[in-house]
Amino acid sequence: MFLARFGRCLVSMATQFIDPTCRILRPLAEYAERLPSSRPGKTIHKTTLWRWATGGSSEVVLKTEFLGACRFTCDAYVADFMRRLGQQRKAPRTPRGTSMGEKNRRRIQAKFGIGAKNK
């Protein structure tokens, strides 16, 4: 494995490690090649990174810097995004009340007299 050192950041040319202490800004599109996908042998698409940076994933937004006409991020921001995303998914979900599907089901059952019998 070929390793190169850029400043304080250790970068593997084979697997492209994400160093959580590295704060060197790189173009957002570069991380499409550096981050692994959930599909073996594939990488994350550039639009996925753009979506994470602008709207977030599950209300967690990837921190970026906008310089000129290009959006930049660093390994520390990506590592923090992944950590926060992982923590949020481990947290138990709170019930939000009755879903729209449930409301519609009850309305239709009441209208046509099907399902649970009314007394």
C-alpha positions in Angstrom: 0.0 0.0 0.0 1.4 3.4 -1.0 1.2 6.0 1.7 1.7 9.7 1.2 1.8 12.4 3.8 0.3 15.8 3.1 0.8 18.1 6.1 -0.6 16.3 9.1 -2.9 14.1 7.0 -2.0 10.5 6.1 -3.5 9.5 2.8 -3.5 6.0 1.5 -3.5 5.9 -2.3 -5.0 2.5 -2.3 -8.0 2.9 0.1 -8.0 6.7 0.7 -8.4 6.8 4.5 -10.4 9.5 6.2 -8.3 11.1 8.9 -10.6 12.7 11.5 -7.9 15.2 12.6 -7.1 16.5 9.1 -8.6 19.9 8.3 -7.2 20.4 4.8 -10.0 21.5 2.5 -10.6 19.5 -0.6 -13.2 19.8 -3.3 -16.4 18.0 -2.4 -16.3 16.0 -5.6 -13.0 14.5 -4.5 -14.7 12.7 -1.7 -16.8 10.7 -4.2 -13.7 8.7 -5.0 -12.5 8.5 -1.4 -15.6 7.3 0.4 -16.7 3.7 0.0 -20.2 2.8 -1.1 -22.6 0.3 0.5 -22.2 -1.6 -2.8 -19.0 -3.6 -3.1 -16.5 -2.1 -5.6 -18.5 1.1 -6.1 -18.0 4.6 -4.8 -20.5 7.3 -3.6 -21.9 9.4 -6.4 -21.1 13.2 -6.4 -24.8 14.0 -6.2 -25.1 12.1 -2.9 -22.3 14.2 -1.4 -24.1 17.4 -2.7 -27.3 16.2 -1.1 -25.5 15.6 2.2 -24.0 19.1 2.1 -27.1 21.0 1.1 -30.1 19.1 2.7 -28.4 16.5 4.8 -29.3 12.9 5.5 -31.8 12.3 8.3 -31.5 15.9 9.4 -27.7 15.7 9.7 -25.9 18.0 7.3 -22.3 17.6 6.0 -20.4 20.8 6.9 -18.8 22.5 3.9 -17.1 25.7 3.0 -18.1 27.6 -0.2 -15.1 29.3 -1.8 -15.4 30.9 -5.2 -17.5 28.6 -7.3 -16.6 25.4 -5.6 -17.8 23.7 -2.4 -15.0 22.2 -0.1 -15.0 20.0 2.9 -12.3 18.2 4.9 -11.7 14.8 6.5 -12.7 16.1 9.9 -16.1 17.4 8.7 -16.7 14.1 6.9 -15.8 12.0 10.0 -18.0 14.2 12.2 -20.9 13.8 9.7 -20.6 10.0 9.7 -20.3 10.0 13.5 -23.4 12.1 14.0 -25.3 10.1 11.4 -24.4 6.9 13.2 -25.5 8.2 16.6 -28.8 9.4 15.3 -29.6 6.0 13.7 -28.8 4.3 17.0 -31.2 6.5 18.9 -34.7 5.1 19.4 -37.3 6.7 17.2 -40.1 8.5 19.0 -43.6 7.9 17.8 -45.0 10.8 15.9 -48.7 9.9 16.3 -50.9 8.3 13.7 -49.5 8.2 10.2 -51.5 9.4 7.2 -51.9 5.8 6.1 -53.5 4.9 9.4 -55.9 7.9 9.2 -57.0 7.0 5.7 -57.5 3.4 6.7 -59.8 4.4 9.5 -61.7 6.9 7.4 -62.3 4.3 4.7 -63.3 1.6 7.2 -65.8 3.9 8.8 -67.2 5.1 5.4 -67.8 1.6 4.1 -68.4 -0.2 7.4 -65.6 -2.6 7.1 -62.8 -3.7 9.5 -63.6 -3.3 13.2 -67.3 -3.4 13.8 -68.9 -0.3 15.4 -71.2 -0.9 18.3 
